[in-house]
Amino acid sequence: MRHEYTLFKRYKDAKNKKGVVWFFYYYDDDGTRKPKSTGKSLKHEAVAVVEKFLAQNDSKDRTLNEYAKTFFVWDECLYIKRQLAKGKRFSKTNATLRRNHLDNYILPQFGKRKLSSLNRVEIENWLVALKSKNTGEALSNQTKNHILYAFRTILREAEREGIIPYNCLSIVESLAVQPKTRDVFSQEELQKLFPSDLEALTKIWREEEYAYYFFILATTGMRRGEARALKWKHVIEDKKRNGLLIEESIKNDDSTGSTKTGKSRVVVLSQRAEEILEHWKASTPFHDPEDLIFYGSNGSRPIMGKTLQNRFQKALENAKIEINGRNLVIHSFRHTYNTLLKNVLPLDILQETTGHSSESMTERYNHPSLKDSYSRILEHEDAFDGLF
Protein backbone atom coordinates (compact mmCIF):
# COMPACT_ATOMS: atom_id res chain seq x y z
CA MET A 1 0.00 0.00 0.00
CA ARG A 2 1.51 3.29 -1.05
CA HIS A 3 1.67 6.06 1.63
CA GLU A 4 4.24 8.27 -0.12
CA TYR A 5 3.53 11.99 -0.24
CA THR A 6 5.45 15.25 -0.58
CA LEU A 7 4.62 18.41 1.39
CA PHE A 8 5.19 21.81 -0.19
CA LYS A 9 3.94 25.32 0.50
CA ARG A 10 2.24 27.90 -1.58
CA TYR A 11 1.46 31.55 -0.81
CA LYS A 12 -1.87 33.29 -1.03
CA ASP A 13 0.14 36.36 -1.97
CA ALA A 14 2.80 34.82 -4.16
CA LYS A 15 4.40 38.15 -5.06
CA ASN A 16 5.11 39.12 -1.44
CA LYS A 17 5.33 35.53 -0.17
CA LYS A 18 2.60 36.00 2.41
CA GLY A 19 -0.18 33.69 3.60
CA VAL A 20 1.42 30.24 3.61
CA VAL A 21 -0.78 27.25 2.81
CA TRP A 22 0.64 23.72 2.83
CA PHE A 23 -0.14 21.40 -0.08
CA PHE A 24 0.89 17.83 -0.70
CA TYR A 25 1.37 15.55 -3.65
CA TYR A 26 -0.18 12.10 -3.31
CA TYR A 27 -0.63 9.10 -5.59
CA ASP A 28 -4.11 8.19 -6.76
CA ASP A 29 -5.48 4.73 -7.58
CA ASP A 30 -3.79 4.72 -10.99
CA GLY A 31 -0.39 5.72 -9.56
CA THR A 32 -0.69 9.27 -10.85
CA ARG A 33 0.80 12.02 -8.67
CA LYS A 34 -1.69 14.75 -7.80
CA PRO A 35 -1.58 17.96 -5.68
CA LYS A 36 -4.02 18.63 -2.84
CA SER A 37 -4.32 21.47 -0.33
CA THR A 38 -4.29 20.77 3.41
CA GLY A 39 -5.82 24.18 4.16
CA LYS A 40 -3.29 24.60 6.95
CA SER A 41 -0.56 27.18 7.41
CA LEU A 42 1.36 25.32 10.11
CA LYS A 43 3.41 22.33 8.96
CA HIS A 44 2.55 19.99 11.87
CA GLU A 45 -1.15 20.65 11.30
CA ALA A 46 -0.68 19.98 7.59
CA VAL A 47 1.04 16.67 8.33
CA ALA A 48 -1.90 15.62 10.52
CA VAL A 49 -4.32 16.41 7.70
CA VAL A 50 -2.29 14.39 5.21
CA GLU A 51 -2.02 11.35 7.49
CA LYS A 52 -5.74 11.42 8.18
CA PHE A 53 -6.52 11.70 4.48
CA LEU A 54 -4.33 8.74 3.60
CA ALA A 55 -5.66 6.63 6.46
CA GLN A 56 -9.27 7.24 5.40
CA ASN A 57 -8.45 6.67 1.77
CA ASP A 58 -6.75 3.32 2.51
CA SER A 59 -9.01 2.08 5.31
CA LYS A 60 -10.81 -0.40 3.10
CA ASP A 61 -9.60 -0.06 -0.43
CA ARG A 62 -6.59 -2.20 -1.19
CA THR A 63 -4.50 -3.06 -4.16
CA LEU A 64 -5.28 -6.27 -5.99
CA ASN A 65 -1.85 -7.61 -4.97
CA GLU A 66 -2.71 -7.12 -1.30
CA TYR A 67 -6.22 -8.51 -1.48
CA ALA A 68 -5.36 -11.55 -3.62
CA LYS A 69 -2.21 -12.52 -1.71
CA THR A 70 -3.58 -15.92 -0.63
CA PHE A 71 -6.38 -16.28 -3.16
CA PHE A 72 -6.51 -19.80 -4.66
CA VAL A 73 -3.60 -20.88 -2.43
CA TRP A 74 -4.58 -24.29 -1.08
CA ASP A 75 -5.00 -24.42 2.74
CA GLU A 76 -4.86 -20.62 2.91
CA CYS A 77 -7.63 -19.31 0.67
CA LEU A 78 -10.72 -18.48 2.73
CA TYR A 79 -12.90 -18.61 -0.37
CA ILE A 80 -11.93 -22.22 -1.07
CA LYS A 81 -12.41 -23.19 2.57
CA ARG A 82 -15.91 -21.74 2.49
CA GLN A 83 -16.77 -23.60 -0.72
CA LEU A 84 -15.62 -26.90 0.77
CA ALA A 85 -17.52 -26.20 4.00
CA LYS A 86 -20.65 -25.76 1.91
CA GLY A 87 -20.10 -29.19 0.39
CA LYS A 88 -19.07 -27.82 -3.00
CA ARG A 89 -16.25 -29.33 -5.02
CA PHE A 90 -13.00 -27.40 -5.42
CA SER A 91 -9.91 -29.48 -6.14
CA LYS A 92 -6.24 -28.71 -5.63
CA THR A 93 -5.82 -28.95 -9.38
CA ASN A 94 -8.45 -26.28 -9.89
CA ALA A 95 -6.85 -24.08 -7.24
CA THR A 96 -3.43 -24.42 -8.89
CA LEU A 97 -4.87 -23.54 -12.30
CA ARG A 98 -6.63 -20.43 -10.96
CA ARG A 99 -3.55 -19.29 -9.06
CA ASN A 100 -1.38 -19.69 -12.15
CA HIS A 101 -3.76 -17.48 -14.12
CA LEU A 102 -3.65 -14.97 -11.32
CA ASP A 103 0.16 -14.92 -11.07
CA ASN A 104 0.90 -15.06 -14.79
CA TYR A 105 -1.70 -12.71 -16.23
CA ILE A 106 -3.95 -10.81 -13.82
CA LEU A 107 -1.51 -9.56 -11.18
CA PRO A 108 1.26 -8.44 -13.58
CA GLN A 109 -1.29 -6.20 -15.31
CA PHE A 110 -3.54 -5.06 -12.44
CA GLY A 111 -1.76 -6.05 -9.22
CA LYS A 112 -0.73 -2.52 -8.23
CA ARG A 113 -4.16 -1.08 -8.87
CA LYS A 114 -6.66 -0.31 -6.12
CA LEU A 115 -9.70 -2.57 -6.30
CA SER A 116 -12.02 0.42 -6.61
CA SER A 117 -10.12 1.69 -9.66
CA LEU A 118 -10.74 -1.42 -11.76
CA ASN A 119 -13.31 -1.03 -14.50
CA ARG A 120 -15.13 -3.31 -16.87
CA VAL A 121 -14.13 -1.68 -20.17
CA GLU A 122 -10.41 -1.71 -19.44
CA ILE A 123 -10.38 -5.33 -18.24
CA GLU A 124 -12.55 -6.57 -21.09
CA ASN A 125 -10.36 -4.89 -23.73
CA TRP A 126 -7.24 -6.33 -22.08
CA LEU A 127 -8.74 -9.81 -21.95
CA VAL A 128 -9.77 -9.86 -25.62
CA ALA A 129 -6.24 -8.91 -26.73
CA LEU A 130 -4.45 -11.16 -24.23
CA LYS A 131 -1.54 -13.22 -25.52
CA SER A 132 0.32 -16.21 -24.12
CA LYS A 133 3.09 -15.33 -21.72
CA ASN A 134 5.25 -18.11 -23.16
CA THR A 135 4.64 -18.00 -26.91
CA GLY A 136 3.33 -14.50 -27.52
CA GLU A 137 0.44 -15.96 -29.51
CA ALA A 138 -3.19 -15.14 -28.79
CA LEU A 139 -4.64 -17.22 -25.99
CA SER A 140 -7.60 -19.45 -26.74
CA ASN A 141 -11.00 -18.12 -25.74
CA GLN A 142 -11.35 -21.04 -23.35
CA THR A 143 -8.19 -19.98 -21.48
CA LYS A 144 -9.37 -16.37 -21.48
CA ASN A 145 -12.63 -17.50 -19.92
CA HIS A 146 -10.71 -19.30 -17.19
CA ILE A 147 -8.82 -16.08 -16.48
CA LEU A 148 -12.08 -14.12 -16.44
CA TYR A 149 -13.57 -16.63 -14.00
CA ALA A 150 -10.64 -16.21 -11.59
CA PHE A 151 -10.77 -12.40 -11.82
CA ARG A 152 -14.54 -12.30 -11.42
CA THR A 153 -14.40 -14.59 -8.37
CA ILE A 154 -11.90 -12.34 -6.61
CA LEU A 155 -13.93 -9.18 -7.24
CA ARG A 156 -17.12 -10.92 -6.17
CA GLU A 157 -15.47 -11.73 -2.86
CA ALA A 158 -14.30 -8.10 -2.50
CA GLU A 159 -17.88 -6.97 -3.10
CA ARG A 160 -19.16 -9.50 -0.57
CA GLU A 161 -16.77 -8.12 2.05
CA GLY A 162 -17.80 -4.54 1.36
CA ILE A 163 -14.39 -3.50 0.04
CA ILE A 164 -15.85 -2.38 -3.29
CA PRO A 165 -19.46 -1.33 -3.93
CA TYR A 166 -19.95 -3.69 -6.86
CA ASN A 167 -18.19 -6.29 -8.99
CA CYS A 168 -17.47 -4.63 -12.34
CA LEU A 169 -17.01 -8.05 -14.00
CA SER A 170 -20.37 -9.46 -12.95
CA ILE A 171 -21.97 -8.60 -16.30
CA VAL A 172 -18.97 -9.21 -18.55
CA GLU A 173 -19.86 -11.95 -21.02
CA SER A 174 -17.66 -14.97 -21.53
CA LEU A 175 -15.92 -15.30 -24.87
CA ALA A 176 -17.33 -17.69 -27.43
CA VAL A 177 -15.57 -21.04 -27.33
CA GLN A 178 -15.17 -23.15 -30.42
CA PRO A 179 -13.20 -26.16 -29.21
CA LYS A 180 -11.05 -27.93 -31.71
CA THR A 181 -12.64 -31.26 -32.53
CA ARG A 182 -10.59 -34.25 -31.42
CA ASP A 183 -10.11 -36.83 -34.13
CA VAL A 184 -10.58 -40.54 -33.63
CA PHE A 185 -8.60 -43.59 -34.68
CA SER A 186 -9.87 -46.01 -37.28
CA GLN A 187 -9.96 -49.71 -36.45
CA GLU A 188 -7.07 -50.21 -38.88
CA GLU A 189 -5.03 -47.63 -36.97
CA LEU A 190 -5.83 -49.33 -33.67
CA GLN A 191 -4.51 -52.57 -35.14
CA LYS A 192 -1.29 -50.78 -36.14
CA LEU A 193 -0.88 -49.35 -32.64
CA PHE A 194 -1.71 -52.63 -30.89
CA PRO A 195 -0.54 -55.59 -33.04
CA SER A 196 -1.34 -59.00 -31.61
CA ASP A 197 2.30 -60.11 -31.74
CA LEU A 198 4.04 -59.16 -28.46
CA GLU A 199 7.35 -58.37 -30.14
CA ALA A 200 5.67 -56.06 -32.65
CA LEU A 201 3.62 -54.45 -29.87
CA THR A 202 6.74 -53.75 -27.81
CA LYS A 203 8.46 -52.29 -30.87
CA ILE A 204 5.68 -49.72 -31.19
CA TRP A 205 5.53 -48.75 -27.49
CA ARG A 206 9.11 -49.68 -26.43
CA GLU A 207 7.95 -51.15 -23.12
CA GLU A 208 5.14 -53.54 -22.28
CA GLU A 209 3.74 -51.36 -19.51
CA TYR A 210 3.00 -48.48 -21.86
CA ALA A 211 1.55 -50.75 -24.51
CA TYR A 212 -0.80 -52.28 -21.94
CA TYR A 213 -1.72 -48.92 -20.41
CA PHE A 214 -2.78 -47.44 -23.73
CA PHE A 215 -4.53 -50.64 -24.79
CA ILE A 216 -6.64 -50.44 -21.63
CA LEU A 217 -7.46 -46.82 -22.49
CA ALA A 218 -8.47 -47.77 -26.02
CA THR A 219 -10.62 -50.76 -25.02
CA THR A 220 -12.39 -49.36 -21.94
CA GLY A 221 -12.94 -45.70 -22.82
CA MET A 222 -11.66 -44.57 -19.43
CA ARG A 223 -9.91 -41.25 -18.92
CA ARG A 224 -6.12 -41.34 -18.67
CA GLY A 225 -6.13 -40.12 -15.07
CA GLU A 226 -8.49 -42.96 -14.18
CA ALA A 227 -6.16 -45.52 -15.77
CA ARG A 228 -3.17 -44.02 -13.93
CA ALA A 229 -5.00 -44.58 -10.62
CA LEU A 230 -5.89 -48.23 -11.24
CA LYS A 231 -4.75 -50.75 -8.63
CA TRP A 232 -4.95 -54.52 -8.72
CA LYS A 233 -7.77 -54.39 -6.19
CA HIS A 234 -9.84 -52.67 -8.88
CA VAL A 235 -9.88 -55.77 -11.10
CA ILE A 236 -13.34 -57.35 -10.94
CA GLU A 237 -13.15 -61.12 -11.23
CA ASP A 238 -16.29 -62.58 -12.72
CA LYS A 239 -17.12 -66.03 -14.09
CA LYS A 240 -18.29 -64.57 -17.39
CA ARG A 241 -15.75 -61.77 -17.90
CA ASN A 242 -13.40 -59.71 -15.77
CA GLY A 243 -13.83 -55.98 -15.50
CA LEU A 244 -12.42 -52.90 -13.79
CA LEU A 245 -13.82 -50.71 -11.05
CA ILE A 246 -13.12 -47.03 -11.70
CA GLU A 247 -13.37 -45.00 -8.52
CA GLU A 248 -10.29 -42.76 -8.49
CA SER A 249 -8.30 -40.54 -10.80
CA ILE A 250 -4.81 -39.03 -10.82
CA LYS A 251 -5.04 -35.27 -11.28
CA ASN A 252 -2.70 -32.95 -13.20
CA ASP A 253 -0.73 -32.22 -10.02
CA ASP A 254 -0.28 -35.99 -9.49
CA SER A 255 -2.64 -36.04 -6.49
CA THR A 256 -5.30 -38.75 -6.24
CA GLY A 257 -8.95 -37.77 -6.20
CA SER A 258 -12.36 -38.86 -7.35
CA THR A 259 -13.40 -39.34 -10.95
CA LYS A 260 -14.46 -36.33 -13.03
CA THR A 261 -18.13 -36.91 -12.16
CA GLY A 262 -17.39 -37.85 -8.55
CA LYS A 263 -19.02 -41.25 -9.14
CA SER A 264 -17.65 -44.77 -9.43
CA ARG A 265 -18.42 -47.01 -12.38
CA VAL A 266 -17.44 -50.35 -13.89
CA VAL A 267 -16.16 -51.36 -17.32
CA VAL A 268 -15.95 -54.73 -19.04
CA LEU A 269 -12.60 -55.97 -20.32
CA SER A 270 -12.36 -57.35 -23.82
CA GLN A 271 -10.97 -60.87 -24.00
CA ARG A 272 -7.59 -59.59 -25.15
CA ALA A 273 -7.51 -56.89 -22.44
CA GLU A 274 -8.24 -59.54 -19.84
CA GLU A 275 -5.38 -61.69 -21.14
CA ILE A 276 -3.02 -58.71 -21.21
CA LEU A 277 -3.71 -57.81 -17.59
CA GLU A 278 -3.21 -61.43 -16.51
CA HIS A 279 0.12 -61.52 -18.34
CA TRP A 280 1.16 -58.15 -16.88
CA LYS A 281 0.27 -59.20 -13.34
CA ALA A 282 2.46 -62.28 -13.70
CA SER A 283 5.33 -60.17 -15.06
CA THR A 284 5.35 -57.16 -12.76
CA PRO A 285 6.94 -57.24 -9.27
CA PHE A 286 4.11 -55.04 -8.01
CA HIS A 287 0.99 -57.18 -7.94
CA ASP A 288 -0.47 -56.78 -4.44
CA PRO A 289 -4.06 -55.44 -4.19
CA GLU A 290 -2.89 -51.93 -3.22
CA ASP A 291 -0.19 -51.77 -5.89
CA LEU A 292 -0.70 -49.60 -8.95
CA ILE A 293 -1.28 -51.59 -12.12
CA PHE A 294 0.65 -48.99 -14.12
CA TYR A 295 3.35 -47.35 -12.09
CA GLY A 296 6.22 -44.89 -12.25
CA SER A 297 9.89 -45.41 -11.54
CA ASN A 298 9.70 -46.71 -7.96
CA GLY A 299 6.44 -48.63 -8.14
CA SER A 300 4.60 -46.43 -5.65
CA ARG A 301 4.05 -43.43 -7.89
CA PRO A 302 1.76 -43.28 -10.92
CA ILE A 303 3.20 -42.84 -14.39
CA MET A 304 3.99 -39.21 -15.07
CA GLY A 305 1.62 -37.46 -17.45
CA LYS A 306 4.51 -36.00 -19.44
CA THR A 307 5.99 -39.48 -19.91
CA LEU A 308 2.68 -40.77 -21.26
CA GLN A 309 2.47 -37.87 -23.71
CA ASN A 310 5.97 -38.57 -24.99
CA ARG A 311 5.30 -42.31 -25.37
CA PHE A 312 2.03 -41.61 -27.17
CA GLN A 313 3.65 -39.28 -29.72
CA LYS A 314 6.50 -41.70 -30.33
CA ALA A 315 4.10 -44.61 -30.80
CA LEU A 316 2.18 -42.66 -33.48
CA GLU A 317 5.46 -42.24 -35.34
CA ASN A 318 6.47 -45.88 -34.90
CA ALA A 319 3.09 -47.12 -36.11
CA LYS A 320 3.20 -44.66 -39.03
CA ILE A 321 -0.15 -43.12 -38.10
CA GLU A 322 -0.98 -40.13 -40.30
CA ILE A 323 -1.20 -37.07 -38.04
CA ASN A 324 -1.03 -34.14 -40.47
CA GLY A 325 -4.15 -32.01 -40.24
CA ARG A 326 -5.55 -34.19 -37.45
CA ASN A 327 -6.03 -33.49 -33.75
CA LEU A 328 -4.97 -36.83 -32.32
CA VAL A 329 -4.41 -36.71 -28.57
CA ILE A 330 -4.46 -39.30 -25.80
CA HIS A 331 -8.11 -38.47 -25.15
CA SER A 332 -8.79 -39.56 -28.75
CA PHE A 333 -8.84 -43.16 -27.47
CA ARG A 334 -11.89 -42.28 -25.38
CA HIS A 335 -13.56 -40.59 -28.35
CA THR A 336 -12.73 -43.61 -30.52
CA TYR A 337 -14.19 -46.01 -27.97
CA ASN A 338 -17.41 -44.01 -27.79
CA THR A 339 -17.63 -43.79 -31.60
CA LEU A 340 -17.15 -47.52 -32.15
CA LEU A 341 -19.42 -48.68 -29.34
CA LYS A 342 -22.32 -46.33 -29.95
CA ASN A 343 -23.32 -48.43 -32.96
CA VAL A 344 -23.39 -51.73 -31.06
CA LEU A 345 -24.40 -50.83 -27.49
CA PRO A 346 -27.64 -49.38 -26.19
CA LEU A 347 -27.14 -45.71 -25.32
CA ASP A 348 -27.79 -46.16 -21.61
CA ILE A 349 -25.23 -48.99 -21.36
CA LEU A 350 -22.66 -46.90 -23.23
CA GLN A 351 -23.26 -43.98 -20.86
CA GLU A 352 -22.75 -46.21 -17.84
CA THR A 353 -19.53 -47.56 -19.31
CA THR A 354 -18.01 -44.19 -20.25
CA GLY A 355 -19.27 -42.34 -17.19
CA HIS A 356 -21.12 -39.69 -19.19
CA SER A 357 -23.91 -38.43 -16.95
CA SER A 358 -27.38 -37.39 -18.08
CA GLU A 359 -30.70 -36.58 -16.47
CA SER A 360 -32.42 -39.40 -18.31
CA MET A 361 -29.95 -41.92 -16.87
CA THR A 362 -30.53 -40.66 -13.34
CA GLU A 363 -34.29 -40.81 -13.72
CA ARG A 364 -34.26 -44.26 -15.24
CA TYR A 365 -31.92 -46.06 -12.86
CA ASN A 366 -32.11 -43.95 -9.70
CA HIS A 367 -28.47 -44.53 -8.70
CA PRO A 368 -28.10 -48.22 -9.62
CA SER A 369 -25.64 -50.36 -7.68
CA LEU A 370 -22.36 -51.15 -9.39
CA LYS A 371 -23.16 -54.86 -9.30
CA ASP A 372 -26.41 -54.36 -11.19
CA SER A 373 -24.66 -52.00 -13.58
CA TYR A 374 -21.96 -54.56 -14.32
CA SER A 375 -24.54 -57.28 -14.91
CA ARG A 376 -26.29 -55.14 -17.49
CA ILE A 377 -23.03 -54.33 -19.27
CA LEU A 378 -22.03 -58.03 -19.33
CA GLU A 379 -25.11 -58.79 -21.37
CA HIS A 380 -23.23 -57.14 -24.24
CA GLU A 381 -19.78 -58.61 -23.66
CA ASP A 382 -19.44 -59.91 -27.21
CA ALA A 383 -19.55 -56.35 -28.55
CA PHE A 384 -16.21 -55.54 -26.91
CA ASP A 385 -14.42 -58.50 -28.48
CA GLY A 386 -15.66 -57.71 -31.94
CA LEU A 387 -14.12 -54.25 -32.05
CA PHE A 388 -10.80 -54.56 -30.22
C-alpha positions in Angstrom: 0.0 0.0 0.0 1.5 3.3 -1.0 1.7 6.1 1.6 4.2 8.3 -0.1 3.5 12.0 -0.2 5.4 15.2 -0.6 4.6 18.4 1.4 5.2 21.8 -0.2 3.9 25.3 0.5 2.2 27.9 -1.6 1.5 31.5 -0.8 -1.9 33.3 -1.0 0.1 36.4 -2.0 2.8 34.8 -4.2 4.4 38.1 -5.1 5.1 39.1 -1.4 5.3 35.5 -0.2 2.6 36.0 2.4 -0.2 33.7 3.6 1.4 30.2 3.6 -0.8 27.2 2.8 0.6 23.7 2.8 -0.1 21.4 -0.1 0.9 17.8 -0.7 1.4 15.5 -3.6 -0.2 12.1 -3.3 -0.6 9.1 -5.6 -4.1 8.2 -6.8 -5.5 4.7 -7.6 -3.8 4.7 -11.0 -0.4 5.7 -9.6 -0.7 9.3 -10.9 0.8 12.0 -8.7 -1.7 14.7 -7.8 -1.6 18.0 -5.7 -4.0 18.6 -2.8 -4.3 21.5 -0.3 -4.3 20.8 3.4 -5.8 24.2 4.2 -3.3 24.6 6.9 -0.6 27.2 7.4 1.4 25.3 10.1 3.4 22.3 9.0 2.5 20.0 11.9 -1.2 20.7 11.3 -0.7 20.0 7.6 1.0 16.7 8.3 -1.9 15.6 10.5 -4.3 16.4 7.7 -2.3 14.4 5.2 -2.0 11.4 7.5 -5.7 11.4 8.2 -6.5 11.7 4.5 -4.3 8.7 3.6 -5.7 6.6 6.5 -9.3 7.2 5.4 -8.4 6.7 1.8 -6.8 3.3 2.5 -9.0 2.1 5.3 -10.8 -0.4 3.1 -9.6 -0.1 -0.4 -6.6 -2.2 -1.2 -4.5 -3.1 -4.2 -5.3 -6.3 -6.0 -1.9 -7.6 -5.0 -2.7 -7.1 -1.3 -6.2 -8.5 -1.5 -5.4 -11.5 -3.6 -2.2 -12.5 -1.7 -3.6 -15.9 -0.6 -6.4 -16.3 -3.2 -6.5 -19.8 -4.7 -3.6 -20.9 -2.4 -4.6 -24.3 -1.1 -5.0 -24.4 2.7 -4.9 -20.6 2.9 -7.6 -19.3 0.7 -10.7 -18.5 2.7 -12.9 -18.6 -0.4 -11.9 -22.2 -1.1 -12.4 -23.2 2.6 -15.9 -21.7 2.5 -16.8 -23.6 -0.7 -15.6 -26.9 0.8 -17.5 -26.2 4.0 -20.7 -25.8 1.9 -20.1 -29.2 0.4 -19.1 -27.8 -3.0 -16.3 -29.3 -5.0 -13.0 -27.4 -5.4 -9.9 -29.5 -6.1 -6.2 -28.7 -5.6 -5.8 -28.9 -9.4 -8.5 -26.3 -9.9 -6.8 -24.1 -7.2 -3.4 -24.4 -8.9 -4.9 -23.5 -12.3 -6.6 -20.4 -11.0 -3.6 -19.3 -9.1 -1.4 -19.7 -12.2 -3.8 -17.5 -14.1 -3.7 -15.0 -11.3 0.2 -14.9 -11.1 0.9 -15.1 -14.8 -1.7 -12.7 -16.2 -3.9 -10.8 -13.8 -1.5 -9.6 -11.2 1.3 -8.4 -13.6 -1.3 -6.2 -15.3 -3.5 -5.1 -12.4 -1.8 -6.1 -9.2 -0.7 -2.5 -8.2 -4.2 -1.1 -8.9 -6.7 -0.3 -6.1 -9.7 -2.6 -6.3 -12.0 0.4 -6.6 -10.1 1.7 -9.7 -10.7 -1.4 -11.8 -13.3 -1.0 -14.5 -15.1 -3.3 -16.9 -14.1 -1.7 -20.2 -10.4 -1.7 -19.4 -10.4 -5.3 -18.2 -12.5 -6.6 -21.1 -10.4 -4.9 -23.7 -7.2 -6.3 -22.1 -8.7 -9.8 -22.0 -9.8 -9.9 -25.6 -6.2 -8.9 -26.7 -4.5 -11.2 -24.2 -1.5 -13.2 -25.5 0.3 -16.2 -24.1 3.1 -15.3 -21.7 5.3 -18.1 -23.2 4.6 -18.0 -26.9 3.3 -14.5 -27.5 0.4 -16.0 -29.5 -3.2 -15.1 -28.8 -4.6 -17.2 -26.0 -7.6 -19.5 -26.7 -11.0 -18.1 -25.7 -11.3 -21.0 -23.3 -8.2 -20.0 -21.5 -9.4 -16.4 -21.5 -12.6 -17.5 -19.9 -10.7 -19.3 -17.2 -8.8 -16.1 -16.5 -12.1 -14.1 -16.4 -13.6 -16.6 -14.0 -10.6 -16.2 -11.6 -10.8 -12.4 -11.8 -14.5 -12.3 -11.4 -14.4 -14.6 -8.4 -11.9 -12.3 -6.6 -13.9 -9.2 -7.2 -17.1 -10.9 -6.2 -15.5 -11.7 -2.9 -14.3 -8.1 -2.5 -17.9 -7.0 -3.1 -19.2 -9.5 -0.6 -16.8 -8.1 2.0 -17.8 -4.5 1.4 -14.4 -3.5 0.0 -15.8 -2.4 -3.3 -19.5 -1.3 -3.9 -20.0 -3.7 -6.9 -18.2 -6.3 -9.0 -17.5 -4.6 -12.3 -17.0 -8.0 -14.0 -20.4 -9.5 -13.0 -22.0 -8.6 -16.3 -19.0 -9.2 -18.6 -19.9 -11.9 -21.0 -17.7 -15.0 -21.5 -15.9 -15.3 -24.9 -17.3 -17.7 -27.4 -15.6 -21.0 -27.3 -15.2 -23.2 -30.4 -13.2 -26.2 -29.2 -11.0 -27.9 -31.7 -12.6 -31.3 -32.5 -10.6 -34.2 -31.4 -10.1 -36.8 -34.1 -10.6 -40.5 -33.6 -8.6 -43.6 -34.7 -9.9 -46.0 -37.3 -10.0 -49.7 -36.4 -7.1 -50.2 -38.9 -5.0 -47.6 -37.0 -5.8 -49.3 -33.7 -4.5 -52.6 -35.1 -1.3 -50.8 -36.1 -0.9 -49.4 -32.6 -1.7 -52.6 -30.9 -0.5 -55.6 -33.0 -1.3 -59.0 -31.6 2.3 -60.1 -31.7 4.0 -59.2 -28.5 7.4 -58.4 -30.1 5.7 -56.1 -32.6 3.6 -54.5 -29.9 6.7 -53.7 -27.8 8.5 -52.3 -30.9 5.7 -49.7 -31.2 5.5 -48.8 -27.5 9.1 -49.7 -26.4 7.9 -51.2 -23.1 5.1 -53.5 -22.3 3.7 -51.4 -19.5 3.0 -48.5 -21.9 1.5 -50.7 -24.5 -0.8 -52.3 -21.9 -1.7 -48.9 -20.4 -2.8 -47.4 -23.7 -4.5 -50.6 -24.8 -6.6 -50.4 -21.6 -7.5 -46.8 -22.5 -8.5 -47.8 -26.0 -10.6 -50.8 -25.0 -12.4 -49.4 -21.9 -12.9 -45.7 -22.8 -11.7 -44.6 -19.4 -9.9 -41.3 -18.9 -6.1 -41.3 -18.7 -6.1 -40.1 -15.1 -8.5 -43.0 -14.2 -6.2 -45.5 -15.8 -3.2 -44.0 -13.9 -5.0 -44.6 -10.6 -5.9 -48.2 -11.2 -4.7 -50.8 -8.6 -5.0 -54.5 -8.7 -7.8 -54.4 -6.2 -9.8 -52.7 -8.9 -9.9 -55.8 -11.1 -13.3 -57.4 -10.9 -13.2 -61.1 -11.2 -16.3 -62.6 -12.7 -17.1 -66.0 -14.1 -18.3 -64.6 -17.4 -15.7 -61.8 -17.9 -13.4 -59.7 -15.8 -13.8 -56.0 -15.5 -12.4 -52.9 -13.8 -13.8 -50.7 -11.0 -13.1 -47.0 -11.7 -13.4 -45.0 -8.5 -10.3 -42.8 -8.5 -8.3 -40.5 -10.8 -4.8 -39.0 -10.8 -5.0 -35.3 -11.3 -2.7 -33.0 -13.2 -0.7 -32.2 -10.0 -0.3 -36.0 -9.5 -2.6 -36.0 -6.5 -5.3 -38.7 -6.2 -8.9 -37.8 -6.2 -12.4 -38.9 -7.4 -13.4 -39.3 -11.0 -14.5 -36.3 -13.0 -18.1 -36.9 -12.2 -17.4 -37.9 -8.5 -19.0 -41.3 -9.1 -17.6 -44.8 -9.4 -18.4 -47.0 -12.4 -17.4 -50.4 -13.9 -16.2 -51.4 -17.3 -16.0 -54.7 -19.0 -12.6 -56.0 -20.3 -12.4 -57.3 -23.8 -11.0 -60.9 -24.0 -7.6 -59.6 -25.1 -7.5 -56.9 -22.4 -8.2 -59.5 -19.8 -5.4 -61.7 -21.1 -3.0 -58.7 -21.2 -3.7 -57.8 -17.6 -3.2 -61.4 -16.5 0.1 -61.5 -18.3 1.2 -58.2 -16.9 0.3 -59.2 -13.3 2.5 -62.3 -13.7 5.3 -60.2 -15.1 5.3 -57.2 -12.8 6.9 -57.2 -9.3 4.1 -55.0 -8.0 1.0 -57.2 -7.9 -0.5 -56.8 -4.4 -4.1 -55.4 -4.2 -2.9 -51.9 -3.2 -0.2 -51.8 -5.9 -0.7 -49.6 -8.9 -1.3 -51.6 -12.1 0.6 -49.0 -14.1 3.3 -47.3 -12.1 6.2 -44.9 -12.3 9.9 -45.4 -11.5 9.7 -46.7 -8.0 6.4 -48.6 -8.1 4.6 -46.4 -5.7 4.1 -43.4 -7.9 1.8 -43.3 -10.9 3.2 -42.8 -14.4 4.0 -39.2 -15.1 1.6 -37.5 -17.4 4.5 -36.0 -19.4 6.0 -39.5 -19.9 2.7 -40.8 -21.3 2.5 -37.9 -23.7 6.0 -38.6 -25.0 5.3 -42.3 -25.4 2.0 -41.6 -27.2 3.6 -39.3 -29.7 6.5 -41.7 -30.3 4.1 -44.6 -30.8 2.2 -42.7 -33.5 5.5 -42.2 -35.3 6.5 -45.9 -34.9 3.1 -47.1 -36.1 3.2 -44.7 -39.0 -0.1 -43.1 -38.1 -1.0 -40.1 -40.3 -1.2 -37.1 -38.0 -1.0 -34.1 -40.5 -4.2 -32.0 -40.2 -5.6 -34.2 -37.4 -6.0 -33.5 -33.8 -5.0 -36.8 -32.3 -4.4 -36.7 -28.6 -4.5 -39.3 -25.8 -8.1 -38.5 -25.1 -8.8 -39.6 -28.7 -8.8 -43.2 -27.5 -11.9 -42.3 -25.4 -13.6 -40.6 -28.3 -12.7 -43.6 -30.5 -14.2 -46.0 -28.0 -17.4 -44.0 -27.8 -17.6 -43.8 -31.6 -17.2 -47.5 -32.1 -19.4 -48.7 -29.3 -22.3 -46.3 -30.0 -23.3 -48.4 -33.0 -23.4 -51.7 -31.1 -24.4 -50.8 -27.5 -27.6 -49.4 -26.2 -27.1 -45.7 -25.3 -27.8 -46.2 -21.6 -25.2 -49.0 -21.4 -22.7 -46.9 -23.2 -23.3 -44.0 -20.9 -22.8 -46.2 -17.8 -19.5 -47.6 -19.3 -18.0 -44.2 -20.2 -19.3 -42.3 -17.2 -21.1 -39.7 -19.2 -23.9 -38.4 -17.0 -27.4 -37.4 -18.1 -30.7 -36.6 -16.5 -32.4 -39.4 -18.3 -30.0 -41.9 -16.9 -30.5 -40.7 -13.3 -34.3 -40.8 -13.7 -34.3 -44.3 -15.2 -31.9 -46.1 -12.9 -32.1 -43.9 -9.7 -28.5 -44.5 -8.7 -28.1 -48.2 -9.6 -25.6 -50.4 -7.7 -22.4 -51.2 -9.4 -23.2 -54.9 -9.3 -26.4 -54.4 -11.2 -24.7 -52.0 -13.6 -22.0 -54.6 -14.3 -24.5 -57.3 -14.9 -26.3 -55.1 -17.5 -23.0 -54.3 -19.3 -22.0 -58.0 -19.3 -25.1 -58.8 -21.4 -23.2 -57.1 -24.2 -19.8 -58.6 -23.7 -19.4 -59.9 -27.2 -19.5 -56.4 -28.6 -16.2 -55.5 -26.9 -14.4 -58.5 -28.5 -15.7 -57.7 -31.9 -14.1 -54.3 -32.0 -10.8 -54.6 -30.2 
